[in-house]
């Protein structure tokens, strides 16, 4: 517990606005400030409690993910009485997609509150969504389900959840393409290789083939991003046929 107090005290010494910033984000005054301190503590701090357990946002991220899914599922169930299980599951996945959560965390500038030994410029994109989930988990522990639900409605559902728009949103072009290929009994292959260009950051290139014909090419800083980019280009090549699966 001493280490946790040290984190909190150092944060207030270096950033006396932590409580104020947090209150503005939440829309209410936090009670258990220590749980929010944990929600913005990166594992690189290597902090442990009195029992030797790691103190960082990762466990709160797990809890927040569950709370988000619960509130969103309840909203969709009530909002779309005609939706079957498959439809509701797909819609929930679109709302809590990694891309969307990253956008939410970025909009709230949550990374500015992080306590870390790693420079913020070296974090991957997913830290924004991870912090948002951790914050939701902290709200649940601090104020319970009702406050958690209210926050999710204010920050997620009201400004971003439009059923009609979501129905046409694609969260993973690669998953969509694979599903389409399997349904249409087409063969597909992602030929990924490291791109030895002159960039300072390592890049990967990919050729996407369907039925042994190259349909799309792409280049990105990771294999996953390159495959997704190529899949998106392939989607637009087969848009009329694949759109039925969105």
Rosetta blueprint (number, residue, H / E / L):
1 X L
2 X H
3 X H
4 X H
5 X H
6 X H
7 X H
8 X H
9 X H
10 X H
11 X H
12 X H
13 X H
14 X H
15 X L
16 X L
17 X L
18 X H
19 X H
20 X H
21 X H
22 X H
23 X H
24 X H
25 X H
26 X H
27 X L
28 X L
29 X L
30 X L
31 X L
32 X L
33 X H
34 X H
35 X H
36 X H
37 X H
38 X H
39 X H
40 X L
41 X E
42 X L
43 X H
44 X H
45 X H
46 X L
47 X L
48 X E
49 X L
50 X L
51 X L
52 X L
53 X L
54 X E
55 X L
56 X L
57 X L
58 X H
59 X H
60 X H
61 X H
62 X H
63 X H
64 X H
65 X H
66 X H
67 X H
68 X H
69 X H
70 X H
71 X H
72 X H
73 X H
74 X H
75 X H
76 X H
77 X H
78 X H
79 X H
80 X L
81 X L
82 X L
83 X L
84 X L
85 X H
86 X H
87 X H
88 X H
89 X H
90 X H
91 X H
92 X H
93 X H
94 X H
95 X H
96 X L
97 X L
98 X H
99 X H
100 X H
101 X H
102 X H
103 X H
104 X H
105 X H
106 X H
107 X H
108 X L
109 X L
110 X H
111 X H
112 X H
113 X H
114 X L
115 X E
116 X L
117 X L
118 X L
119 X L
120 X H
121 X H
122 X H
123 X L
124 X L
125 X L
126 X H
127 X H
128 X H
129 X H
130 X H
131 X H
132 X H
133 X H
134 X H
135 X H
136 X H
137 X H
138 X H
139 X H
140 X H
141 X H
142 X H
143 X H
144 X L
145 X H
146 X H
147 X H
148 X H
149 X H
150 X H
151 X H
152 X H
153 X H
154 X H
155 X H
156 X H
157 X H
158 X H
159 X H
160 X H
161 X L
162 X L
163 X H
164 X H
165 X H
166 X H
167 X H
168 X L
169 X L
170 X L
171 X L
172 X L
173 X H
174 X H
175 X H
176 X H
177 X H
178 X H
179 X H
180 X H
181 X H
182 X H
183 X H
184 X L
185 X L
186 X L
187 X L
188 X E
189 X E
190 X E
191 X E
192 X E
193 X E
194 X E
195 X E
196 X L
197 X L
198 X L
199 X L
200 X L
201 X L
202 X L
203 X E
204 X E
205 X E
206 X E
207 X E
208 X E
209 X E
210 X E
211 X L
212 X L
213 X E
214 X E
215 X E
216 X E
217 X E
218 X E
219 X E
220 X E
221 X L
222 X L
223 X H
224 X H
225 X H
226 X H
227 X H
228 X H
229 X H
230 X H
231 X H
232 X H
233 X H
234 X H
235 X H
236 X H
237 X H
238 X L
239 X H
240 X H
241 X H
242 X H
243 X H
244 X H
245 X H
246 X L
